[in-house]
Amino acid sequence: MKSSELAKLGVPSGEAMRLAGEAIQQVMQRGVKKKNVAKTVRGVVASPEAHLQHSDFGPLAEFLIRQKEDEPEYEAHAPVPYQVWGQDIDPNAIQQMDNAARLPVAVRGAIMPDAHVGYGLPIGGVLATRKAVIPYAVGVDIACRMKLTVLDLSADVLKAEPNRLSKVLQEETHFGKKAFKKRREHDVLDEDWSVTPLVQSLKDKAWSQLGTSGGGNHFVEFGELTIGEAYTNEAGHPTNEPNDLGLPPGIYLALLSHSGSRGAGATIATHYSKLAAEIQAHLPKQLRALAWLDLDSQEGQEYWSAMELMGRYATANHACIHRHVARALGAKALATIENHHNFAWLEEDHGEQVVVHRKGATPAGEGVLGVIPGSMASPAYVVRGKGSVESLSSASHGAGRRFSRRQAKESFTWSQVRKFLTERDVTLLSAGLDEVPMAYKDIEEVMAAQTDLVDIQARFDPKLVRMNDE
């Protein structure tokens, strides 16, 4: 068995994996089937005391017992308060927030209505900590963000010239591993990338991916943005709300993108998450993915500097995408809105400076504009934050998944998806089956669950969507 398979069975790295490997080799040479071996390994990890006399796995069981005895006692902390928005939140996501609330550095938390299971902190989780930053509470895709640009072309172009718009998306956006032959340029490359040797080593890779989008749920799409009196609420009445976009009520052509800090951000996240786990080695298993770095430490300062640089790099990615698409269309920007939703900020909470982690959560301070997307076939909303103290000035970052990626692939077919998209007048250029709209929660229900957190300013309906090709 590979080490990754052993890890999934719960075998710790190092000596335990070596002993497990030896035992597995012995039993499989005698013809025992792999699935039965896996079952035995799982049993040894769960209850090593019951397997001490096992002829093959006894040494592994003995080592696991000794390792457990050598672990320092962890003193559990009383949980800090957190509030939950929305219904039908996965119990496992709630458990993840329960774990985070028991960290000694935790101050307060919140769960957004799009929450689902993540690694460490749930996606849609918000956590304030005292003088500490948690890499996995920021997320692997550091500074994953949204950007919406309102263009000066008529929205009629969506029906009049769909081939032209499609051609621009195909030529001016790339996803996953594909890069542009002629690299994009941005002032972010002139910044100080020598904050750490690791960051310095990633500069060329970051440049090669500048202006591109990742896989998964990242996208670039054209759609109709409906603002002000032209936007009606669920009851069918005009909102008559003043908008902060500085544009008259009406229907506009808009470009919406979702992406982050690409490979450079993922490498930084992985490196400092492992480093935090080594420093906080005393944490029990259920808290290890929430290991933190002291902000006053060298490691904490390194991560913070790297995280902020990745924030500026992610901003540059979107700037390049929108600049090149608009240039190819011969269009100009009338207004832009953008925000991170995987980041940590120094903010004030009840008179104290804290680190607010928003992992899959949109900043929603009073008067702050942001974008909350749905799926490839449901609306995104431009919102204005209300500055809710209870939510740590946060809102959802999207609709949130109902099905995992694996479940989505097993549950839906492309024929179902094509019918679904046709009914909603959406043209899909490329995507994976794991990103189909049926895999997501109802964005209208999510928005209804956070009316105390944000006001809706405008509605974006996707019409021409491009994602990473399956």
C-alpha positions in Angstrom: 0.0 0.0 0.0 1.1 3.6 -0.7 1.7 6.0 2.2 -1.3 8.0 1.1 -3.5 5.0 1.4 -2.1 4.2 4.9 -2.6 7.8 5.9 -6.3 7.5 4.9 -6.5 4.5 7.2 -5.2 6.6 10.0 -1.6 5.3 10.2 0.7 8.1 11.5 3.7 9.0 9.3 7.2 7.8 10.1 8.0 4.6 12.0 4.3 3.6 12.2 4.0 3.5 8.4 7.2 1.5 8.2 5.9 -1.2 10.6 2.5 -1.2 8.9 4.2 -1.7 5.5 6.2 -4.7 6.8 3.1 -6.3 8.2 1.0 -5.7 5.1 3.7 -7.2 2.9 3.7 -10.3 5.1 0.0 -10.9 5.1 -0.5 -10.1 1.4 2.2 -12.6 0.5 0.0 -15.2 2.1 -2.8 -14.2 -0.3 -5.0 -12.0 2.0 -7.0 -9.6 -0.1 -6.2 -5.9 0.0 -9.7 -4.9 1.3 -9.3 -7.3 4.2 -5.9 -6.0 5.0 -7.2 -2.4 5.0 -9.9 -3.5 7.4 -7.3 -5.0 9.8 -5.1 -1.9 9.6 -8.1 0.3 10.5 -8.8 -1.9 13.4 -5.2 -1.8 14.7 -5.2 2.0 14.6 -8.6 2.2 16.3 -7.8 -0.3 19.0 -4.1 -1.3 19.2 -4.5 -2.9 22.6 -6.7 -5.6 21.0 -4.0 -6.5 18.4 -0.9 -6.8 20.6 -0.9 -10.6 20.1 -1.4 -10.4 16.3 1.4 -12.3 14.6 1.9 -9.7 11.9 0.5 -6.4 13.3 1.6 -6.8 16.9 4.7 -4.6 16.5 2.6 -1.8 15.0 0.0 -2.1 17.8 2.8 -1.9 20.4 4.3 1.1 18.7 1.0 2.9 18.5 0.4 2.3 22.2 3.8 3.7 23.2 3.4 6.7 20.9 0.0 7.4 22.6 1.6 7.2 26.0 4.4 9.5 25.0 2.0 12.2 23.8 1.7 15.1 26.3 -1.7 15.6 27.9 -3.7 18.3 26.2 -5.8 20.5 28.4 -9.2 21.0 26.8 -10.4 24.6 26.7 -14.0 25.8 27.2 -15.5 26.7 23.8 -15.8 30.4 22.8 -19.2 31.5 21.5 -20.2 31.3 17.9 -23.4 31.9 16.0 -24.8 29.9 13.0 -26.7 31.4 10.1 -28.9 29.3 7.8 -30.5 25.9 8.0 -29.4 22.4 7.0 -25.7 23.0 7.9 -23.7 19.7 7.7 -23.2 18.4 11.3 -19.6 17.7 10.4 -19.1 21.4 9.6 -20.6 22.3 13.0 -18.2 19.8 14.6 -15.3 21.5 12.9 -16.4 24.9 14.3 -16.8 23.3 17.8 -13.2 22.2 17.6 -12.0 25.6 16.5 -14.0 27.2 19.3 -11.9 25.2 21.8 -8.5 26.5 20.7 -6.7 28.5 23.4 -6.2 31.4 20.9 -9.9 31.5 19.9 -12.0 34.6 20.7 -15.2 34.2 18.8 -16.6 32.6 15.7 -19.5 32.4 13.2 -20.8 30.0 10.6 -22.3 31.4 7.3 -25.4 29.9 5.6 -23.3 28.3 2.8 -21.0 26.4 5.2 -19.8 22.9 4.5 -16.9 20.7 5.5 -13.4 22.0 4.9 -10.0 21.1 6.2 -9.6 22.4 9.8 -12.1 25.3 9.8 -15.3 24.7 7.8 -15.7 26.5 4.5 -18.0 29.3 5.4 -16.4 29.5 8.8 -15.3 32.8 10.5 -12.9 32.7 13.5 -11.3 35.5 15.5 -8.1 34.6 17.3 -5.8 36.5 19.7 -2.3 37.2 18.4 -2.3 34.0 16.2 -2.9 33.1 12.6 -4.1 29.7 11.4 -2.9 28.8 7.9 -5.7 26.3 7.3 -8.3 28.7 8.6 -7.2 31.0 5.8 -7.4 28.2 3.3 -5.2 26.5 0.8 -6.2 28.9 -1.9 -4.9 32.1 -0.2 -6.9 35.2 -1.2 -9.4 33.4 -3.4 -11.6 36.3 -4.5 -14.3 37.7 -6.7 -14.2 40.5 -9.2 -17.1 42.0 -11.2 -16.7 44.6 -13.9 -19.6 46.4 -15.5 -18.8 47.0 -19.2 -19.9 49.9 -21.4 -21.4 47.5 -24.0 -25.1 46.8 -24.2 -26.3 43.6 -22.6 -27.9 42.8 -25.9 -24.5 41.7 -27.2 -25.1 38.5 -25.2 -27.8 37.4 -27.7 -26.6 39.3 -30.7 -22.9 38.2 -30.7 -22.5 35.1 -28.5 -19.7 33.7 -30.7 -17.7 36.8 -30.4 -18.0 36.7 -26.6 -17.2 33.0 -26.5 -14.1 33.5 -28.7 -12.8 36.2 -26.3 -13.3 33.9 -23.2 -11.5 31.0 -25.0 -8.6 33.2 -26.0 -8.1 35.5 -23.0 -8.7 33.1 -20.1 -6.9 29.9 -19.2 -7.6 27.4 -16.4 -5.7 24.8 -14.5 -2.2 24.0 -15.8 -2.6 25.9 -19.1 -0.6 29.1 -19.3 -0.3 32.0 -21.8 2.5 31.8 -24.4 3.2 35.4 -23.8 3.2 36.0 -20.0 0.9 38.7 -18.6 2.5 41.8 -16.9 1.5 43.5 -13.7 3.2 45.7 -11.1 2.8 42.9 -8.5 5.9 41.4 -10.1 7.9 44.5 -9.0 7.1 44.0 -5.4 9.5 42.4 -2.8 9.2 38.6 -3.3 12.2 38.0 -1.1 10.2 38.1 2.1 11.2 34.5 2.6 13.4 32.1 0.5 10.2 30.0 -0.3 8.3 33.0 -1.6 11.3 34.1 -3.7 11.5 30.6 -5.2 7.8 30.9 -6.3 8.1 34.2 -8.2 8.7 32.7 -11.6 5.9 30.1 -11.2 3.6 32.9 -10.1 4.5 35.0 -13.1 3.8 32.0 -15.4 0.3 31.7 -14.0 -0.5 35.4 -13.8 -3.9 36.2 -15.3 -5.1 32.6 -15.2 -7.6 30.8 -13.0 -7.4 27.6 -11.1 -9.6 24.4 -11.4 -12.5 23.4 -9.3 -15.1 26.1 -8.8 -13.1 28.9 -10.4 -14.8 30.6 -13.4 -14.9 33.6 -15.7 -18.3 34.4 -17.2 -20.4 37.0 -19.0 -23.8 37.9 -17.8 -26.6 40.5 -17.2 -26.2 42.8 -14.2 -29.5 44.2 -13.1 -29.3 47.3 -11.0 -31.7 49.4 -8.9 -35.3 49.8 -10.0 -34.8 47.2 -12.7 -34.0 44.7 -10.0 -37.1 43.2 -8.4 -37.3 41.2 -5.2 -38.9 37.8 -4.7 -42.3 39.4 -4.5 -41.8 40.9 -7.9 -41.6 44.5 -6.7 -38.8 47.0 -7.6 -36.2 47.4 -4.8 -36.0 51.2 -5.2 -32.9 51.0 -3.2 -30.1 53.5 -3.9 -27.1 51.7 -5.2 -23.4 52.2 -4.4 -22.2 51.4 -7.9 -22.7 54.9 -9.1 -24.8 53.7 -12.1 -28.4 54.4 -13.1 -30.9 51.6 -12.8 -30.8 49.3 -15.7 -29.5 46.0 -17.2 -25.8 46.0 -18.0 -23.3 43.6 -19.6 -20.9 42.4 -16.9 -17.9 40.2 -16.5 -17.5 38.1 -13.3 -14.5 36.1 -12.2 -13.6 33.8 -9.3 -10.0 32.7 -8.7 -7.1 33.0 -6.2 -3.4 32.9 -5.7 -2.9 29.7 -7.9 0.1 27.4 -7.3 2.2 29.9 -5.3 -0.5 30.4 -2.7 -1.1 26.7 -2.4 2.6 26.0 -1.8 2.8 28.7 0.8 -0.3 27.4 2.6 0.9 23.8 2.6 4.4 24.8 3.9 3.2 26.9 6.8 0.4 24.6 7.7 2.9 21.8 8.2 5.2 24.2 10.1 2.4 25.2 12.4 1.5 21.5 13.0 5.2 20.9 14.0 5.2 23.8 16.4 1.8 22.8 17.9 2.7 19.1 18.1 0.9 18.9 21.5 -2.5 19.3 19.8 -4.8 16.3 19.8 -5.7 14.8 16.4 -9.0 16.6 16.0 -7.2 20.0 16.3 -4.0 19.5 14.3 -5.4 21.0 11.2 -6.1 24.1 13.2 -2.5 24.6 14.3 -1.5 28.2 14.6 1.5 30.5 14.3 2.1 33.1 16.9 2.0 36.5 15.2 5.0 37.7 17.3 7.1 34.8 16.1 9.4 34.7 13.0 7.2 32.0 11.5 4.1 34.0 12.1 5.5 37.1 10.6 6.8 35.2 7.5 3.4 33.7 6.9 1.6 37.0 7.3 3.9 38.7 4.8 3.5 35.9 2.4 -0.3 35.8 2.8 -0.5 39.6 2.2 1.7 39.3 -1.0 -0.6 36.5 -2.2 -3.5 38.8 -1.6 -2.0 41.3 -3.9 -1.0 38.6 -6.4 -4.6 37.3 -6.5 -5.8 40.8 -7.1 -3.4 41.1 -10.0 -4.7 37.9 -11.5 -8.2 39.3 -11.7 -6.9 42.7 -12.9 -5.2 40.9 -15.8 -8.2 38.8 -16.7 -10.6 41.8 -16.8 -8.1 44.1 -18.6 -7.4 41.6 -21.4 -11.0 40.6 -21.9 -12.2 44.2 -22.0 -9.4 45.1 -24.4 -10.3 42.2 -26.7 -13.9 43.4 -26.8 -13.0 47.1 -27.2 -14.9 47.8 -24.1 -14.3 50.0 -21.0 -15.2 49.5 -17.4 -18.0 51.5 -15.9 -17.6 50.1 -12.4 -15.8 47.3 -10.6 -16.4 45.5 -7.3 -14.0 42.9 -5.8 -13.3 41.1 -2.5 -11.2 38.3 -1.0 -13.0 35.4 0.8 -10.0 33.3 2.0 -7.9 35.6 4.1 -7.1 36.9 7.6 -7.4 40.5 8.6 -6.4 42.5 11.7 -9.6 43.9 13.0 -11.2 45.3 16.2 -13.7 43.2 18.2 -15.2 44.7 21.3 -12.2 47.0 21.7 -9.5 44.4 21.2 -7.4 43.8 18.1 -8.0 40.3 16.8 -7.1 38.2 13.7 -10.3 37.5 11.8 -10.1 34.5 9.5 -12.7 34.3 6.8 -12.4 30.9 5.1 -15.0 31.0 2.4 -16.7 34.1 3.9 -17.2 37.6 2.4 -16.1 40.7 4.3 -19.4 42.6 5.1 -18.4 45.6 7.2 -20.8 48.5 7.2 -21.1 49.9 3.8 -18.5 47.5 2.3 -19.4 46.1 -1.2 -18.9 42.5 -2.2 -20.0 39.8 -4.6 -21.7 36.6 -3.5 -21.9 34.1 -6.4 -24.4 31.2 -6.8 -23.6 28.6 -9.4 -23.1 28.5 -13.2 -26.9 28.6 -13.6 -28.0 30.7 -10.6 -27.6 34.4 -9.8 -24.7 36.2 -8.1 -25.5 39.2 -5.9 -23.7 42.5 -5.4 -24.1 43.2 -1.7 -23.5 46.0 0.8 -22.4 44.9 4.3 -24.3 45.9 7.4 -21.3 45.4 9.8 -23.0 42.8 12.0 -21.0 42.4 15.2 -22.4 38.9 15.7 -21.0 37.6 12.4 -17.7 39.4 12.8 -18.8 41.6 9.8 -19.0 38.6 7.5 -21.4 37.0 5.0 -21.5 33.9 2.9 -19.0 33.6 0.0 -21.4 31.7 -2.3 -24.2 29.2 -2.3 -22.2 26.4 -0.7 -22.0 22.7 -1.8 -24.8 20.2 -1.1 -22.8 17.4 -2.8 -19.1 16.7 -2.5 -17.2 16.6 -5.8 -17.2 12.8 -5.8 -21.0 12.7 -5.0 -21.7 15.1 -7.8 -19.9 13.0 -10.4 -21.8 9.9 -9.2 -25.2 11.6 -9.0 -25.5 13.6 -12.2 -25.1 13.2 -16.0 -24.2 15.7 -18.7 -27.6 15.2 -20.4 -29.3 16.3 -17.1 -26.9 19.3 -16.9 -27.5 20.4 -20.5 -31.3 20.4 -20.0 -30.9 22.3 -16.8 -28.7 25.0 -18.4 -30.9 25.3 -21.5 -34.0 26.0 -19.3 -32.0 28.9 -17.7 -30.6 30.2 -21.0 -27.0 29.5 -20.0 -24.2 28.5 -22.4 -21.4 26.5 -20.8 -18.1 26.5 -22.7 -16.3 24.1 -20.3 -16.5 22.7 -16.8 -16.3 19.5 -14.8 -19.2 17.4 -13.7 -18.3 18.1 -10.1 -19.3 21.7 -10.6 -22.8 21.3 -11.9 -25.4 23.7 -10.5 -27.4 20.9 -8.9 -24.4 20.2 -6.6 -25.0 23.5 -4.8 -27.5 24.9 -2.3 -30.2 27.3 -3.4 -28.6 30.7 -3.5 -32.0 32.4 -2.8 -32.3 30.4 0.4 -28.7 31.3 1.4 -29.4 35.0 0.7 -32.7 34.9 2.7 -30.8 33.5 5.7 -28.4 36.6 5.8 -30.7 39.6 5.4 -29.3 40.9 8.7 -25.8 40.7 7.3 -26.0 42.3 3.8 -28.3 44.4 1.6 -28.6 43.4 -2.1 -27.5 46.1 -4.5 -27.7 44.3 -7.8 -28.2 40.8 -9.4 -25.9 39.1 -11.9 -27.4 36.4 -14.1 -24.7 34.2 -15.8 -25.2 33.7 -19.5 -21.8 32.5 -20.9 -19.7 30.5 -18.5 -16.2 29.1 -18.7 -14.5 26.8 -16.1 -11.7 24.3 -16.1 -12.3 21.7 -18.7 -12.9 18.2 -17.2 
